[in-house]
Amino acid sequence: MILQRYKFRRAVTLIELMIAVLAVMILVVGISGILVSGHRNYNTMFERINSEVVRNAYEARRIFDRIVRESIIEYVEINEEGDDLTVFYYSDPNDVTLAVLPDRYAHFYTVQNGDDTELVVVTGVLNLVITSTQWFWNKQEVLNTLTVAHNVDLVEFTIKGVSIRMELVLDNESNPQNTNKLETLKMTVTTTAIRHNKLPI
């Protein structure tokens, strides 16, 4: 009797193939989840960085610094709570002579507009009134009203020498119109500006 020997080539069985496919599927699902989570986090950070709160913070600093730098050193009005500030300046900073007094004022204060608290600055015409017993600045015609920031939670002005400091807290987390809480933000902005102009002596 002749015995025949058959050589079988080693091959991948169906079970091994299914295990390999399953492992690849698990890997793909895991990587997809990481990519989706990263994309969602990127979108959230992008929305926060470019949100109205951040834009308002930069704009408020720029406007406050520009106006205060033009104002006079000797005189400023601020209320006891520190949330209402008036500075006085020249309409033409390049034409400050001994015969000229400041002819403009800028008034920073907050107003309630529905659910939104806004920081507003009003600029107007100014003249000095002198009587026999006293003198005071007379605020006349309003020239411009500008909304500096929305979603104001707190604003506080403090005076130190010739500088004025503004602490501004902006918060749109409590705004009922913002349904996506991942895109809300609460931030504090602190800026200091130095008054440069002087009254004529």
C-alpha positions as CSV (number, residue, x, y, z in Angstrom):
1,M,0.0,0.0,0.0
2,I,1.3,3.4,-1.0
3,L,0.8,6.2,1.4
4,Q,0.4,9.7,-0.1
5,R,1.4,12.6,1.8
6,Y,-0.3,15.9,1.2
7,K,1.3,19.2,2.2
8,F,-1.2,21.8,3.3
9,R,-0.2,25.4,3.0
10,R,-0.8,27.4,6.2
11,A,-3.7,29.9,5.4
12,V,-5.8,32.4,7.3
13,T,-8.9,30.9,8.7
14,L,-12.2,32.6,8.7
15,I,-12.2,33.1,12.4
16,E,-8.8,34.8,12.3
17,L,-10.0,37.1,9.5
18,M,-13.1,38.1,11.5
19,I,-10.9,38.9,14.5
20,A,-8.6,41.0,12.4
21,V,-11.5,42.9,10.9
22,L,-13.1,43.4,14.3
23,A,-9.8,44.8,15.7
24,V,-9.5,47.2,12.8
25,M,-13.1,48.4,13.2
26,I,-12.5,49.0,16.9
27,L,-9.4,51.0,16.1
28,V,-11.2,53.1,13.4
29,V,-14.1,53.8,15.8
30,G,-11.7,54.9,18.5
31,I,-9.7,57.2,16.2
32,S,-12.9,58.6,14.8
33,G,-14.1,59.4,18.3
34,I,-10.9,61.2,19.1
35,L,-11.1,63.2,15.9
36,V,-14.7,64.2,16.5
37,S,-14.0,65.2,20.1
38,G,-11.0,67.3,19.0
39,H,-13.0,69.0,16.3
40,R,-15.8,69.8,18.8
41,N,-13.3,71.2,21.2
42,Y,-11.7,73.2,18.5
43,N,-15.0,74.7,17.5
44,T,-15.9,75.5,21.1
45,M,-12.5,77.3,21.7
46,F,-12.9,79.1,18.3
47,E,-16.4,80.3,19.3
48,R,-15.2,81.5,22.7
49,I,-12.1,83.3,21.4
50,N,-14.2,85.1,18.8
51,S,-17.2,85.6,21.0
52,E,-18.8,88.9,21.7
53,V,-17.4,89.0,25.2
54,V,-13.8,88.9,23.9
55,R,-14.4,91.4,21.1
56,N,-16.1,93.7,23.7
57,A,-13.1,93.4,26.0
58,Y,-10.6,94.5,23.4
59,E,-12.8,97.3,22.1
60,A,-13.6,98.6,25.7
61,R,-9.8,98.7,26.5
62,R,-9.1,100.5,23.2
63,I,-11.8,103.2,23.6
64,F,-11.1,103.7,27.3
65,D,-7.4,104.1,26.8
66,R,-7.8,106.5,23.8
67,I,-10.2,108.9,25.7
68,V,-8.4,108.9,29.0
69,R,-5.0,109.6,27.4
70,E,-6.5,112.8,25.9
71,S,-8.1,114.0,29.2
72,I,-6.7,116.6,31.6
73,I,-4.8,115.7,34.7
74,E,-6.2,118.2,37.2
75,Y,-9.9,117.3,37.2
76,V,-12.1,114.2,37.0
77,E,-15.5,113.2,38.3
78,I,-16.3,109.8,39.7
79,N,-19.2,108.7,41.9
80,E,-18.9,106.9,45.3
81,E,-19.7,103.5,43.8
82,G,-16.9,103.9,41.3
83,D,-19.0,102.9,38.3
84,D,-19.6,106.4,36.8
85,L,-16.7,108.4,35.4
86,T,-16.4,111.7,33.6
87,V,-13.2,113.0,32.1
88,F,-12.5,116.3,30.4
89,Y,-10.4,116.9,27.3
90,Y,-9.6,119.1,24.3
91,S,-11.4,118.6,21.0
92,D,-8.0,119.3,19.3
93,P,-5.2,118.0,21.5
94,N,-2.6,119.6,19.1
95,D,-4.0,123.1,19.8
96,V,-3.6,123.4,23.5
97,T,-2.7,127.0,24.3
98,L,-2.8,129.1,27.5
99,A,-6.0,130.7,26.4
100,V,-7.9,127.4,25.8
101,L,-9.7,125.4,28.4
102,P,-11.0,121.8,27.7
103,D,-14.1,122.0,25.6
104,R,-15.2,118.3,25.6
105,Y,-16.2,115.7,28.1
106,A,-16.6,111.9,28.1
107,H,-19.0,110.2,30.5
108,F,-18.7,106.5,31.1
109,Y,-21.6,104.7,32.8
110,T,-23.8,101.6,32.6
111,V,-27.4,101.3,31.4
112,Q,-29.8,98.5,31.5
113,N,-31.2,97.5,28.0
114,G,-33.6,94.6,28.6
115,D,-31.6,91.6,29.9
116,D,-28.4,93.2,28.8
117,T,-26.3,95.7,30.9
118,E,-24.2,97.9,28.6
119,L,-21.2,100.2,29.2
120,V,-21.8,103.4,27.4
121,V,-19.7,106.5,26.8
122,V,-21.3,109.8,26.0
123,T,-19.1,112.7,24.6
124,G,-20.3,116.3,24.4
125,V,-19.5,119.9,24.5
126,L,-18.2,121.5,27.7
127,N,-17.6,125.0,29.0
128,L,-16.4,126.4,32.3
129,V,-18.9,128.5,34.3
130,I,-17.4,130.8,36.9
131,T,-19.6,132.7,39.4
132,S,-18.7,134.8,42.4
133,T,-18.9,131.9,44.8
134,Q,-18.0,128.9,42.7
135,W,-16.9,127.4,39.4
136,F,-18.1,124.3,37.6
137,W,-18.0,122.5,34.3
138,N,-21.2,122.9,32.3
139,K,-22.0,119.9,30.1
140,Q,-23.9,121.0,27.1
141,E,-24.7,119.4,23.8
142,V,-24.2,115.7,23.5
143,L,-22.2,114.9,20.4
144,N,-22.0,111.1,20.4
145,T,-23.2,108.1,22.4
146,L,-21.2,104.9,22.0
147,T,-21.9,101.5,23.4
148,V,-18.5,100.3,24.6
149,A,-19.5,96.8,25.8
150,H,-22.4,94.4,26.3
151,N,-23.0,91.8,29.0
152,V,-21.4,93.9,31.7
153,D,-21.5,92.2,35.1
154,L,-19.4,94.8,36.9
155,V,-17.4,98.0,36.1
156,E,-15.3,99.9,38.6
157,F,-13.1,103.0,38.0
158,T,-10.4,104.0,40.4
159,I,-8.0,106.9,40.3
160,K,-4.3,106.7,41.3
161,G,-2.4,109.9,40.6
162,V,-2.7,110.8,37.0
163,S,-3.8,107.3,35.9
164,I,-7.4,105.9,35.8
165,R,-7.9,102.2,36.2
166,M,-11.0,100.3,34.8
167,E,-11.9,96.9,36.0
168,L,-14.6,95.4,33.7
169,V,-16.3,92.0,34.2
170,L,-18.1,90.7,31.1
171,D,-20.4,87.7,31.4
172,N,-22.7,86.2,28.9
173,E,-23.2,82.9,30.8
174,S,-26.3,84.2,32.5
175,N,-27.9,85.6,29.3
176,P,-31.0,83.5,28.6
177,Q,-30.5,83.9,24.9
178,N,-27.3,81.9,25.0
179,T,-28.6,78.3,24.9
180,N,-25.2,76.7,24.1
181,K,-23.3,77.0,27.4
182,L,-20.1,75.8,25.8
183,E,-19.9,79.0,23.9
184,T,-20.5,81.3,26.9
185,L,-17.7,83.1,28.7
186,K,-17.0,85.2,31.8
187,M,-13.9,87.3,31.8
188,T,-12.4,90.2,33.7
189,V,-10.6,93.0,31.9
190,T,-8.3,95.4,33.8
191,T,-6.7,98.3,32.0
192,T,-5.0,101.5,33.2
193,A,-4.6,104.7,31.1
194,I,-2.6,107.8,32.0
195,R,-4.0,111.3,31.5
196,H,-1.6,113.4,29.5
197,N,-3.0,116.9,29.1
198,K,-2.9,119.8,31.6
199,L,-5.1,122.9,32.3
200,P,-3.5,126.2,31.2
201,I,-1.8,128.0,34.1
